[in-house]
Amino acid sequence: MKRISHWIDGRLVAGESGRTGKVFDPATGQQQAEVDFAAVSEVDRAVAAAAAAFPDWRATNLSRRAEIMFNMRELVDANRKELASVLSVEHGKVLSDAMGEVARGLENIEFACGVPHLLKGGYSEQASAGVDVYSIRQPLGVVVGITPFNFPAMVPMWMFANALACGNTFVLKPSEKDPSVSMFIAELLMQAGLPSGCFNVIHGDKVAVDRLLDHPDVAAISFVGSTPIAKYIYETGTRNGKRVQALGGAKNHMLVLPDADLDMAADAAVSAAYGSAGERCMAISALLVVDSVADDLVAKIADRIPRIKVGPASDPDSEMGPLITGEHRDKVASYIEGAKTQGATVVVDGRNGVPADGFFLKPSLVDNVQPGMACYDDEIFGPVLSVVRVASYDQGVQIINDNPYGNGTAIFTRDGGIARQFQYDINVGMVGVNVPVPVPVSYYSFGGWKASLFGDQHMYGPDGINFYTRTKVVTSRWPDPRTSSVDLGFPQNR
């Protein structure tokens, strides 16, 4: 049985706690590996390695840091198929989807290559007589990333690229469900020239997380996961004096107006709801459609669903793979039955005709859903699309704004004025106009509002640079000794 161990101070380190977790092949349902779970002492070793590496890494000049990021960019690009294959085997997503994940993660490394420009401060000459004032950005120290199972390559790249480029050292605690890609990343960073100790990987469960949250040498924590855990991470981390950005769950709505291109909207809804088996924090799970076109749109979506090829990633024709675990598959399936009992209409039941092996569930479409039903209220995180019929644009906006989540949303319309009004009215962090999954490019920042984000800074892009640095302002004067005198008054500029 394959064993997945930790990466500490530039090398593989076998776990010593005696505790392990099972890593499954979601396409077969069979265990394919076991991963070591770290004890507190092992977490401490990883943090100690990062703390020891920090002074030299912080002192490394920006050109060298950028060079290492460029090297990493080339290595990820050269190994993108291997990275995608590794994550596909453990996560279950089809290879084309895994390749897309690696590509979007790579964009964040490319952004970090510009760190010499990104860390430029400001300078004000002659702010007062003979006085200059300037600002500089400096790294925090040891920072931590706690990442989810659904994007085991991309989300760590959201974090470590900017963190390392800014001069911090990093400890990654990836999901224990698909941990191998994080070890691949560690090896690539070493090949890129990153010094030992600057990037460490610790596997584990709540024991490891809690130690990272209260470790005195950890300066900041980045997290992506469910809202209850994000809230716990934020509250615990900030209580312990750490800077925290914690991205939580989502219930992403897509509002379709009567003037929209319904074929385009149907294609977008199917793609956004069922891609990666719905295991995306930006998946569309609630389709709001104005009554006058609801029947037509539901029919178009139902017509497209049978054409989706569901199967293992090993089959190149597969378009949608299994869910991550059998337990999660069963939980998602329960929402389909629950919707029926609560009065909704199950148009397409994804429980029918699934492969006998593995954790598969086919796409489901549920119509006549209303807020208050579990399939609407909960973040299902699976291939279930709920259709909520609305009377108007205003009712659709009200439903979206009333939802406790505020991660992503989209509107489909041909009316530019309405689209502009929508982005103004809506209380959501990421908005798409005829774009169903509006994940920002790497030079903007990713993050929601309301219960989808805990903390002040969004992930990656400009906010990522802000999060992983702190600003220092220097006021400097080199006076002529002949003008020096004692002055006990409050300093003035005029």
TIVEX-694007 format. One record per residue (C-alpha): residue number from 1; x, y, z. Coordinates in steps of 0.001 Angstrom, whole numbers, padded with zeros to 6 digits, always signed. Layout:
residues N
{pt NUM,{X,Y,Z}} ...
***
This chain:
residues 494
{pt 1,{+000000,+000000,+000000}} {pt 2,{+001345,+003408,-001005}} {pt 3,{+002251,+005598,+001972}} {pt 4,{+002150,+009394,+001803}} {pt 5,{+004393,+011132,+004316}} {pt 6,{+005267,+014702,+005284}} {pt 7,{+007699,+017121,+003628}} {pt 8,{+009806,+018953,+006206}} {pt 9,{+012956,+020995,+005659}} {pt 10,{+013423,+019875,+002065}} {pt 11,{+012920,+016126,+002439}} {pt 12,{+010383,+013374,+002981}} {pt 13,{+009756,+012626,+006636}} {pt 14,{+007810,+009522,+007643}} {pt 15,{+005032,+010078,+010151}} {pt 16,{+005668,+009060,+013743}} {pt 17,{+002247,+009523,+015336}} {pt 18,{+000979,+006059,+014435}} {pt 19,{-002203,+007611,+013028}} {pt 20,{-003066,+007464,+009318}} {pt 21,{-005934,+008186,+006969}} {pt 22,{-007242,+006266,+003971}} {pt 23,{-006913,+007688,+000456}} {pt 24,{-009427,+006216,-001986}} {pt 25,{-009714,+005961,-005739}} {pt 26,{-013176,+007547,-006137}} {pt 27,{-013674,+005813,-009486}} {pt 28,{-013446,+002339,-007944}} {pt 29,{-014209,+002949,-004284}} {pt 30,{-011032,+001102,-003331}} {pt 31,{-008344,+002356,-000973}} {pt 32,{-005190,+003184,-002922}} {pt 33,{-002940,+004745,-000262}} {pt 34,{-002640,+005753,+003341}} {pt 35,{-001486,+009161,+004503}} {pt 36,{+000361,+009888,+007730}} {pt 37,{-001446,+012116,+010216}} {pt 38,{+000874,+014475,+012056}} {pt 39,{+001189,+014685,+015802}} {pt 40,{+001727,+018047,+017506}} {pt 41,{+005468,+017381,+017651}} {pt 42,{+005609,+016872,+013869}} {pt 43,{+003711,+020085,+013239}} {pt 44,{+006209,+021826,+015499}} {pt 45,{+009091,+020440,+013423}} {pt 46,{+007600,+021810,+010222}} {pt 47,{+007003,+025241,+011737}} {pt 48,{+010500,+025225,+013249}} {pt 49,{+011994,+024445,+009826}} {pt 50,{+010042,+027314,+008275}} {pt 51,{+011039,+029689,+011084}} {pt 52,{+014709,+028771,+010725}} {pt 53,{+014594,+029341,+006963}} {pt 54,{+012826,+032693,+007208}} {pt 55,{+015733,+035094,+007952}} {pt 56,{+017791,+034003,+004941}} {pt 57,{+014774,+033788,+002636}} {pt 58,{+013567,+037231,+003705}} {pt 59,{+017047,+038593,+002940}} {pt 60,{+017077,+036981,-000518}} {pt 61,{+016921,+039734,-003119}} {pt 62,{+013800,+040230,-005201}} {pt 63,{+015495,+039265,-008447}} {pt 64,{+016423,+035861,-007032}} {pt 65,{+012943,+035292,-005612}} {pt 66,{+011465,+036187,-008996}} {pt 67,{+013916,+033844,-010699}} {pt 68,{+012747,+030962,-008502}} {pt 69,{+009121,+031777,-009300}} {pt 70,{+009963,+031803,-013020}} {pt 71,{+011698,+028426,-012579}} {pt 72,{+008628,+027084,-010796}} {pt 73,{+006415,+028398,-013568}} {pt 74,{+008435,+026479,-016152}} {pt 75,{+008433,+023296,-014050}} {pt 76,{+004673,+023359,-013488}} {pt 77,{+004110,+024009,-017177}} {pt 78,{+006410,+021117,-018147}} {pt 79,{+004753,+018771,-015637}} {pt 80,{+001148,+019893,-015975}} {pt 81,{-000015,+016532,-017359}} {pt 82,{+001672,+014631,-014529}} {pt 83,{+000221,+017004,-011920}} {pt 84,{-003229,+016648,-013448}} {pt 85,{-002915,+012868,-013501}} {pt 86,{-001877,+012689,-009843}} {pt 87,{-004751,+014835,-008643}} {pt 88,{-007234,+013118,-010962}} {pt 89,{-006456,+009682,-009522}} {pt 90,{-007105,+010806,-005951}} {pt 91,{-009835,+013398,-006486}} {pt 92,{-011695,+011659,-009303}} {pt 93,{-012168,+014645,-011612}} {pt 94,{-011662,+013918,-015300}} {pt 95,{-008313,+014736,-016838}} {pt 96,{-009521,+017731,-018855}} {pt 97,{-010917,+019284,-015676}} {pt 98,{-007694,+018536,-013798}} {pt 99,{-005669,+020147,-016586}} {pt 100,{-007829,+023242,-016292}} {pt 101,{-007202,+023357,-012559}} {pt 102,{-003441,+023233,-013042}} {pt 103,{-003634,+025937,-015711}} {pt 104,{-005560,+028315,-013441}} {pt 105,{-003150,+027623,-010597}} {pt 106,{-000220,+028324,-012873}} {pt 107,{-001596,+031807,-013532}} {pt 108,{-000999,+032638,-009869}} {pt 109,{+002638,+031583,-010097}} {pt 110,{+002961,+033782,-013169}} {pt 111,{+001512,+036712,-011219}} {pt 112,{+004024,+036118,-008410}} {pt 113,{+006874,+036310,-010935}} {pt 114,{+006252,+040060,-010956}} {pt 115,{+007101,+040423,-007283}} {pt 116,{+009817,+043074,-007799}} {pt 117,{+007110,+045363,-009175}} {pt 118,{+004379,+044202,-006775}} {pt 119,{+006430,+045078,-003689}} {pt 120,{+007273,+048601,-004780}} {pt 121,{+006458,+051130,-002089}} {pt 122,{+005752,+054844,-002251}} {pt 123,{+008149,+057768,-001855}} {pt 124,{+007426,+061398,-001026}} {pt 125,{+010377,+063720,-001364}} {pt 126,{+010504,+066876,+000755}} {pt 127,{+007402,+066005,+002794}} {pt 128,{+008716,+068596,+005199}} {pt 129,{+011807,+070755,+005124}} {pt 130,{+014631,+068317,+004465}} {pt 131,{+012373,+065320,+005272}} {pt 132,{+011522,+062426,+002958}} {pt 133,{+008845,+059802,+003682}} {pt 134,{+008598,+056391,+002072}} {pt 135,{+006749,+053111,+002582}} {pt 136,{+008030,+049570,+002212}} {pt 137,{+006404,+046139,+002315}} {pt 138,{+007945,+043426,+004466}} {pt 139,{+007018,+039742,+004908}} {pt 140,{+005202,+038392,+007957}} {pt 141,{+007273,+035294,+008730}} {pt 142,{+005894,+031739,+008828}} {pt 143,{+002506,+031530,+007101}} {pt 144,{+000158,+028568,+006779}} {pt 145,{-002198,+027326,+004066}} {pt 146,{-005034,+024907,+004891}} {pt 147,{-006574,+023758,+001642}} {pt 148,{-009644,+021737,+000508}} {pt 149,{-009993,+018504,-001424}} {pt 150,{-011749,+019955,-004459}} {pt 151,{-008751,+021857,-005869}} {pt 152,{-005637,+020170,-004461}} {pt 153,{-003301,+021878,-006950}} {pt 154,{-004882,+025251,-007669}} {pt 155,{-005775,+026462,-004176}} {pt 156,{-002286,+025854,-002726}} {pt 157,{-000926,+027838,-005693}} {pt 158,{-003321,+030656,-004769}} {pt 159,{-001474,+030848,-001471}} {pt 160,{+002160,+029774,-001608}} {pt 161,{+003119,+031636,-004799}} {pt 162,{+002482,+035107,-003406}} {pt 163,{+003496,+034128,+000126}} {pt 164,{+006929,+032871,-000927}} {pt 165,{+007514,+035641,-003452}} {pt 166,{+006866,+038204,-000723}} {pt 167,{+009587,+036623,+001429}} {pt 168,{+007552,+034463,+003812}} {pt 169,{+008112,+030783,+004506}} {pt 170,{+005205,+028380,+004169}} {pt 171,{+003586,+025365,+005838}} {pt 172,{+000859,+023631,+003813}} {pt 173,{-001785,+021406,+005401}} {pt 174,{-003618,+019936,+002380}} {pt 175,{-006764,+017842,+002445}} {pt 176,{-006101,+014339,+003641}} {pt 177,{-008435,+013026,+000923}} {pt 178,{-006089,+013817,-002007}} {pt 179,{-002672,+014737,-000580}} {pt 180,{-000237,+013483,-003235}} {pt 181,{-000253,+016551,-005479}} {pt 182,{+001059,+018687,-002594}} {pt 183,{+004099,+016419,-002374}} {pt 184,{+004651,+016786,-006115}} {pt 185,{+004522,+020562,-005696}} {pt 186,{+007098,+020380,-002885}} {pt 187,{+009501,+018481,-005129}} {pt 188,{+009029,+020978,-007967}} {pt 189,{+009727,+023918,-005656}} {pt 190,{+012945,+022248,-004556}} {pt 191,{+013933,+021757,-008207}} {pt 192,{+013110,+025428,-008832}} {pt 193,{+015783,+026414,-006326}} {pt 194,{+013683,+027209,-003255}} {pt 195,{+015879,+026712,-000161}} {pt 196,{+015088,+023891,+002255}} {pt 197,{+012623,+024801,+004964}} {pt 198,{+010874,+027508,+002964}} {pt 199,{+008036,+025162,+001942}} {pt 200,{+006800,+022334,+004157}} {pt 201,{+003843,+019946,+003939}} {pt 202,{+002087,+018474,+006951}} {pt 203,{-000743,+015975,+006549}} {pt 204,{-003360,+015371,+009146}} {pt 205,{-006675,+016166,+010742}} {pt 206,{-007925,+018523,+013452}} {pt 207,{-004879,+017770,+015621}} {pt 208,{-002583,+019340,+013029}} {pt 209,{-004962,+022205,+012275}} {pt 210,{-005406,+023168,+015916}} {pt 211,{-001658,+023191,+016523}} {pt 212,{-001132,+025449,+013524}} {pt 213,{-003832,+027769,+014821}} {pt 214,{-002217,+028205,+018218}} {pt 215,{+001477,+027883,+017342}} {pt 216,{+003249,+031060,+018500}} {pt 217,{+005579,+031139,+015472}} {pt 218,{+002776,+031139,+012880}} {pt 219,{+002037,+034687,+011741}} {pt 220,{-000841,+034174,+009307}} {pt 221,{-003261,+031517,+008072}} {pt 222,{-005075,+031153,+004760}} {pt 223,{-007997,+028726,+004540}} {pt 224,{-010514,+027539,+001964}} {pt 225,{-013339,+025188,+002957}} {pt 226,{-016834,+025078,+004425}} {pt 227,{-018362,+028019,+006281}} {pt 228,{-018517,+026385,+009733}} {pt 229,{-014820,+025471,+009557}} {pt 230,{-013884,+028838,+008040}} {pt 231,{-015573,+030565,+010956}} {pt 232,{-013722,+028312,+013412}} {pt 233,{-010384,+028956,+011700}} {pt 234,{-010951,+032699,+011678}} {pt 235,{-012128,+032990,+015269}} {pt 236,{-009457,+030697,+016672}} {pt 237,{-006625,+032149,+014620}} {pt 238,{-007450,+035779,+015314}} {pt 239,{-007955,+035030,+019005}} {pt 240,{-004374,+033753,+018961}} {pt 241,{-003148,+036975,+017370}} {pt 242,{-002773,+035739,+013796}} {pt 243,{-003737,+037358,+010535}} {pt 244,{-006423,+035155,+008935}} {pt 245,{-008236,+034951,+005617}} {pt 246,{-010822,+032158,+005637}} {pt 247,{-012991,+031464,+002594}} {pt 248,{-016173,+029562,+003367}} {pt 249,{-019040,+027957,+001514}} {pt 250,{-021334,+029176,-001224}} {pt 251,{-024758,+029021,-002791}} {pt 252,{-024186,+030521,-006216}} {pt 253,{-027180,+031776,-008166}} {pt 254,{-027583,+032305,-011890}} {pt 255,{-030404,+034669,-012845}} {pt 256,{-031840,+034218,-016365}} {pt 257,{-034012,+037013,-017754}} {pt 258,{-036568,+036609,-020576}} {pt 259,{-034357,+038369,-023143}} {pt 260,{-031421,+035970,-022620}} {pt 261,{-030211,+033555,-025273}} {pt 262,{-031767,+030426,-023742}} {pt 263,{-029515,+027970,-025559}} {pt 264,{-026470,+029842,-024304}} {pt 265,{-027977,+029980,-020809}} {pt 266,{-028729,+026248,-020862}} {pt 267,{-025190,+025413,-021959}} {pt 268,{-023805,+027662,-019226}} {pt 269,{-026049,+026225,-016514}} {pt 270,{-025128,+022630,-017381}} {pt 271,{-021428,+023452,-017516}} {pt 272,{-021417,+025431,-014272}} {pt 273,{-023640,+023064,-012288}} {pt 274,{-022121,+019716,-013241}} {pt 275,{-018466,+020451,-014002}} {pt 276,{-016192,+018629,-011545}} {pt 277,{-019341,+016838,-010310}} {pt 278,{-020497,+020084,-008713}} {pt 279,{-017650,+019976,-006192}} {pt 280,{-016694,+023604,-006760}} {pt 281,{-017230,+026553,-004457}} {pt 282,{-018141,+028527,-007588}} {pt 283,{-020535,+025947,-009057}} {pt 284,{-023988,+027223,-009971}} {pt 285,{-026394,+025342,-007715}} {pt 286,{-029451,+027635,-007846}} {pt 287,{-030915,+028691,-011193}} {pt 288,{-033317,+031636,-010902}} {pt 289,{-035398,+031967,-014065}} {pt 290,{-038222,+034352,-014849}} {pt 291,{-041527,+032500,-015170}} {pt 292,{-042191,+033340,-018821}} {pt 293,{-039140,+031380,-020026}} {pt 294,{-038822,+028850,-017214}} {pt 295,{-040474,+025907,-018989}} {pt 296,{-038330,+026361,-022100}} {pt 297,{-035085,+026675,-020152}} {pt 298,{-035786,+023674,-017926}} {pt 299,{-036565,+021593,-021021}} {pt 300,{-033334,+022654,-022711}} {pt 301,{-031275,+021752,-019646}} {pt 302,{-033051,+018404,-019240}} {pt 303,{-032342,+017675,-022898}} {pt 304,{-028610,+018275,-022441}} {pt 305,{-028086,+016217,-019286}} {pt 306,{-028291,+012719,-020865}} {pt 307,{-025466,+013656,-023226}} {pt 308,{-023009,+014149,-020348}} {pt 309,{-020663,+011178,-020214}} {pt 310,{-020189,+010169,-016570}} {pt 311,{-017299,+007830,-015899}} {pt 312,{-013804,+007382,-014531}} {pt 313,{-010988,+009755,-015400}} {pt 314,{-009182,+006816,-017011}} {pt 315,{-011785,+006918,-019810}} {pt 316,{-010817,+009810,-022120}} {pt 317,{-014457,+010213,-023145}} {pt 318,{-015590,+010914,-019565}} {pt 319,{-016807,+014471,-018942}} {pt 320,{-017779,+014131,-015266}} {pt 321,{-016189,+011885,-012693}} {pt 322,{-017223,+010564,-009282}} {pt 323,{-017590,+012428,-006017}} {pt 324,{-014756,+012395,-003506}} {pt 325,{-016094,+009775,-001053}} {pt 326,{-018977,+007363,-000703}} {pt 327,{-020212,+009226,+002358}} {pt 328,{-020357,+012506,+000463}} {pt 329,{-022041,+010843,-002523}} {pt 330,{-024776,+009477,-000244}} {pt 331,{-025270,+012876,+001406}} {pt 332,{-025663,+014599,-001961}} {pt 333,{-028090,+011915,-003134}} {pt 334,{-030229,+012453,-000034}} {pt 335,{-031054,+015990,-001206}} {pt 336,{-032749,+014599,-004298}} {pt 337,{-035176,+012513,-002255}} {pt 338,{-035570,+015347,+000223}} {pt 339,{-036530,+017779,-002521}} {pt 340,{-039272,+015454,-003684}} {pt 341,{-040732,+015104,-000206}} {pt 342,{-040668,+018891,+000283}} {pt 343,{-042737,+019502,-002847}} {pt 344,{-040158,+020137,-005555}} {pt 345,{-040196,+018352,-008921}} {pt 346,{-037309,+016019,-009710}} {pt 347,{-036955,+016434,-013479}} {pt 348,{-033764,+014368,-013811}} {pt 349,{-032764,+011938,-011047}} {pt 350,{-029013,+011369,-011019}} {pt 351,{-029317,+008324,-008783}} {pt 352,{-030484,+006260,-011741}} {pt 353,{-028064,+004285,-013894}} {pt 354,{-024865,+005093,-012001}} {pt 355,{-021817,+002818,-012408}} {pt 356,{-021745,-000049,-009930}} {pt 357,{-018255,+000760,-008653}} {pt 358,{-016953,+003996,-007242}} {pt 359,{-018627,+007072,-005782}} {pt 360,{-020643,+008128,-008808}} {pt 361,{-023788,+010220,-008981}} {pt 362,{-025168,+011486,-012272}} {pt 363,{-026418,+015055,-012796}} {pt 364,{-029778,+015871,-011214}} {pt 365,{-032218,+018655,-012073}} {pt 366,{-034850,+019752,-009551}} {pt 367,{-037595,+022229,-010521}} {pt 368,{-040075,+024290,-008477}} {pt 369,{-037633,+024771,-005635}} {pt 370,{-038208,+027486,-003057}} {pt 371,{-036074,+029018,-000326}} {pt 372,{-036695,+027051,+002837}} {pt 373,{-036209,+023710,+001117}} {pt 374,{-033023,+021902,+002095}} {pt 375,{-031883,+021569,-001518}} {pt 376,{-031942,+025360,-001758}} {pt 377,{-030769,+026372,+001709}} {pt 378,{-027775,+024025,+002012}} {pt 379,{-024512,+023993,+000115}} {pt 380,{-024925,+020573,-001516}} {pt 381,{-021498,+020474,-003188}} {pt 382,{-022547,+017950,-005794}} {pt 383,{-024203,+017644,-009235}} {pt 384,{-027660,+018889,-008242}} {pt 385,{-029134,+021992,-009911}} {pt 386,{-032168,+023576,-008249}} {pt 387,{-034512,+025742,-010345}} {pt 388,{-036286,+028589,-008566}} {pt 389,{-038939,+030338,-010655}} {pt 390,{-039253,+034088,-010101}} {pt 391,{-041717,+036695,-011287}} {pt 392,{-039197,+039419,-012071}} {pt 393,{-035650,+040732,-011966}} {pt 394,{-036399,+042393,-008635}} {pt 395,{-037554,+039147,-007019}} {pt 396,{-034472,+037351,-008304}} {pt 397,{-032141,+039988,-006861}} {pt 398,{-033998,+039890,-003543}} {pt 399,{-033594,+036110,-003274}} {pt 400,{-029875,+036329,-004023}} {pt 401,{-029316,+039142,-001527}} {pt 402,{-031336,+037379,+001170}} {pt 403,{-029155,+034278,+000933}} {pt 404,{-026569,+034054,+003724}} {pt 405,{-023813,+033202,+001242}} {pt 406,{-022255,+035716,-001125}} {pt 407,{-019523,+033992,-003091}} {pt 408,{-020425,+034138,-006790}} {pt 409,{-023412,+034917,-008981}} {pt 410,{-024255,+035493,-012635}} {pt 411,{-026901,+037136,-014770}} {pt 412,{-027824,+036128,-018319}} {pt 413,{-029367,+038908,-020388}} {pt 414,{-028906,+040882,-023625}} {pt 415,{-029667,+044162,-021837}} {pt 416,{-026486,+046031,-020920}} {pt 417,{-028352,+048450,-018664}} {pt 418,{-029900,+045643,-016638}} {pt 419,{-026547,+043857,-016414}} {pt 420,{-024899,+047016,-015098}} {pt 421,{-027707,+047505,-012582}} {pt 422,{-027306,+043905,-011449}} {pt 423,{-023636,+044292,-010595}} {pt 424,{-024576,+047421,-008628}} {pt 425,{-027530,+045883,-006765}} {pt 426,{-026132,+042497,-005866}} {pt 427,{-024445,+041765,-002515}} {pt 428,{-022023,+039129,-003768}} {pt 429,{-018253,+039229,-004098}} {pt 430,{-017814,+037872,-007640}} {pt 431,{-020286,+038641,-010423}} {pt 432,{-020573,+037244,-013932}} {pt 433,{-022413,+038867,-016818}} {pt 434,{-023216,+036041,-019243}} {pt 435,{-020327,+034235,-017524}} {pt 436,{-021586,+031468,-015225}} {pt 437,{-018406,+030854,-013189}} {pt 438,{-016787,+034277,-012702}} {pt 439,{-013524,+033176,-011089}} {pt 440,{-011236,+036232,-011312}} {pt 441,{-008006,+036119,-013269}} {pt 442,{-004843,+036024,-011185}} {pt 443,{-004228,+039773,-011231}} {pt 444,{-007569,+040401,-009527}} {pt 445,{-008544,+038735,-006245}} {pt 446,{-010895,+035869,-005349}} {pt 447,{-013358,+036109,-002502}} {pt 448,{-016988,+036384,-001532}} {pt 449,{-019066,+038406,+000895}} {pt 450,{-021257,+037543,+003887}} {pt 451,{-020836,+033959,+005172}} {pt 452,{-018525,+033113,+002266}} {pt 453,{-015574,+035076,+003687}} {pt 454,{-014129,+035641,+007140}} {pt 455,{-011445,+038313,+007167}} {pt 456,{-010728,+041530,+005325}} {pt 457,{-008540,+040318,+002460}} {pt 458,{-009566,+038184,-000498}} {pt 459,{-007347,+035447,-001911}} {pt 460,{-004481,+035903,-004408}} {pt 461,{-003872,+038861,-006729}} {pt 462,{-003402,+042324,-005157}} {pt 463,{-005175,+041253,-001945}} {pt 464,{-002799,+038313,-001701}} {pt 465,{+000196,+040656,-001751}} {pt 466,{-001442,+042793,+000922}} {pt 467,{-002247,+039771,+003075}} {pt 468,{+001275,+038344,+003026}} {pt 469,{+003047,+041628,+003753}} {pt 470,{+002878,+044452,+006249}} {pt 471,{+003652,+048065,+005514}} {pt 472,{+006350,+050087,+007209}} {pt 473,{+006612,+053859,+006808}} {pt 474,{+010022,+055505,+007173}} {pt 475,{+010426,+059225,+007826}} {pt 476,{+013998,+060298,+007076}} {pt 477,{+016015,+063468,+007447}} {pt 478,{+019690,+064111,+006814}} {pt 479,{+020023,+067626,+008165}} {pt 480,{+022822,+070086,+007928}} {pt 481,{+024438,+069944,+011402}} {pt 482,{+024532,+073735,+011408}} {pt 483,{+020697,+073852,+011484}} {pt 484,{+020247,+071354,+014333}} {pt 485,{+018655,+072561,+017564}} {pt 486,{+016542,+071334,+020482}} {pt 487,{+012789,+071715,+019825}} {pt 488,{+010300,+070197,+022274}} {pt 489,{+007246,+071174,+020224}} {pt 490,{+005109,+068683,+018290}} {pt 491,{+006632,+068012,+014837}} {pt 492,{+004987,+070087,+012113}} {pt 493,{+005313,+070038,+008331}} {pt 494,{+004496,+073686,+007683}} 
***
